[in-house]
Amino acid sequence: MGDLARIGAGAAIIADRRRTLSPLAALIGAVVTFFAVAVGVIVFVVFAATLALVLLLASLLIGLAALTLGSRRSQRVVKGVLTLGRPPAHAWIAYQWDRPSA
């Protein structure tokens, strides 16, 4: 019975040693964690900058389109001059296809 108690105590000491972290392992873990966090921050900053640039370009494009459409609507109309509100589409009558050829 004494031998079994001694074996059990030895197993408990080994288990305690496995639970404690050596200073070298703790240092390596801290360095790896630091680099992982640094890479994560860099990826986050690049993603945020890309997203901000895309949103800026999209808003500029929408603003340019609104400016262009707004200037088309506010064309000056000269009184006494007939203007065509919307030019006609490509009409087949323009080529006189409704008349038989001679």
C-alpha positions as CSV (number, residue, x, y, z in Angstrom):
1,M,0.0,0.0,0.0
2,G,2.9,2.3,0.7
3,D,4.2,1.9,-2.9
4,L,0.9,2.8,-4.4
5,A,0.7,6.0,-2.2
6,R,4.2,6.9,-3.4
7,I,3.3,6.4,-7.0
8,G,0.1,8.5,-6.6
9,A,2.1,11.3,-5.0
10,G,4.6,11.2,-7.8
11,A,1.9,11.4,-10.4
12,A,0.5,14.4,-8.7
13,I,3.9,16.1,-8.7
14,I,4.3,15.4,-12.4
15,A,0.8,16.7,-13.1
16,D,1.6,19.9,-11.2
17,R,4.8,20.4,-13.2
18,R,2.9,20.0,-16.4
19,R,0.3,22.6,-15.4
20,T,2.9,25.3,-14.7
21,L,4.3,27.1,-17.6
22,S,8.0,27.5,-18.0
23,P,9.3,31.0,-18.4
24,L,10.6,30.3,-21.9
25,A,7.3,28.9,-23.0
26,A,5.5,31.9,-21.5
27,L,7.9,34.3,-23.4
28,I,7.4,32.5,-26.7
29,G,3.6,32.6,-26.1
30,A,3.7,36.3,-25.4
31,V,5.8,37.0,-28.5
32,V,3.5,34.9,-30.8
33,T,0.4,36.6,-29.3
34,F,1.9,40.0,-29.9
35,F,2.7,39.3,-33.5
36,A,-0.8,37.8,-34.0
37,V,-2.4,40.9,-32.6
38,A,-0.1,43.2,-34.7
39,V,-1.1,41.3,-37.9
40,G,-4.7,41.5,-37.0
41,V,-4.5,45.3,-36.4
42,I,-2.7,45.7,-39.8
43,V,-5.4,43.7,-41.6
44,F,-8.1,45.7,-39.9
45,V,-6.6,49.1,-40.8
46,V,-6.1,48.0,-44.4
47,F,-9.7,46.8,-44.6
48,A,-11.1,49.9,-43.0
49,A,-9.0,52.2,-45.4
50,T,-10.2,50.2,-48.4
51,L,-13.8,50.4,-47.3
52,A,-13.5,54.2,-46.7
53,L,-11.9,54.7,-50.1
54,V,-14.7,52.7,-51.8
55,L,-17.4,54.7,-50.0
56,L,-15.7,57.9,-50.9
57,L,-15.5,57.0,-54.6
58,A,-19.1,55.8,-54.6
59,S,-20.3,59.1,-53.1
60,L,-18.3,61.1,-55.5
61,L,-19.7,59.1,-58.4
62,I,-23.3,59.6,-57.2
63,G,-22.7,63.3,-56.7
64,L,-21.2,63.6,-60.2
65,A,-24.3,61.8,-61.6
66,A,-26.7,64.0,-59.7
67,L,-24.8,67.1,-60.9
68,T,-24.9,65.9,-64.5
69,L,-28.6,65.1,-64.4
70,G,-29.5,68.3,-62.6
71,S,-27.8,70.4,-65.3
72,R,-29.7,68.6,-68.0
73,R,-33.0,69.5,-66.4
74,S,-32.2,73.1,-65.9
75,Q,-31.5,74.1,-69.5
76,R,-32.4,77.6,-70.5
77,V,-35.4,78.0,-72.8
78,V,-35.3,80.9,-75.2
79,K,-38.8,82.4,-75.8
80,G,-39.9,82.3,-79.4
81,V,-37.7,79.4,-80.3
82,L,-39.2,76.0,-80.7
83,T,-37.2,73.4,-78.9
84,L,-37.6,69.7,-79.0
85,G,-38.1,68.3,-75.5
86,R,-36.9,64.9,-76.4
87,P,-35.3,64.1,-79.8
88,P,-37.1,61.4,-81.7
89,A,-35.7,57.9,-81.9
90,H,-34.2,56.5,-85.1
91,A,-37.4,56.4,-87.3
92,W,-37.8,54.2,-90.3
93,I,-39.7,57.0,-92.0
94,A,-36.6,59.1,-92.2
95,Y,-35.3,56.8,-94.9
96,Q,-38.7,56.8,-96.7
97,W,-39.0,53.0,-96.3
98,D,-42.8,53.5,-96.3
99,R,-42.6,54.4,-100.1
100,P,-42.0,51.8,-102.7
101,S,-38.8,52.2,-104.7
102,A,-39.2,53.2,-108.4
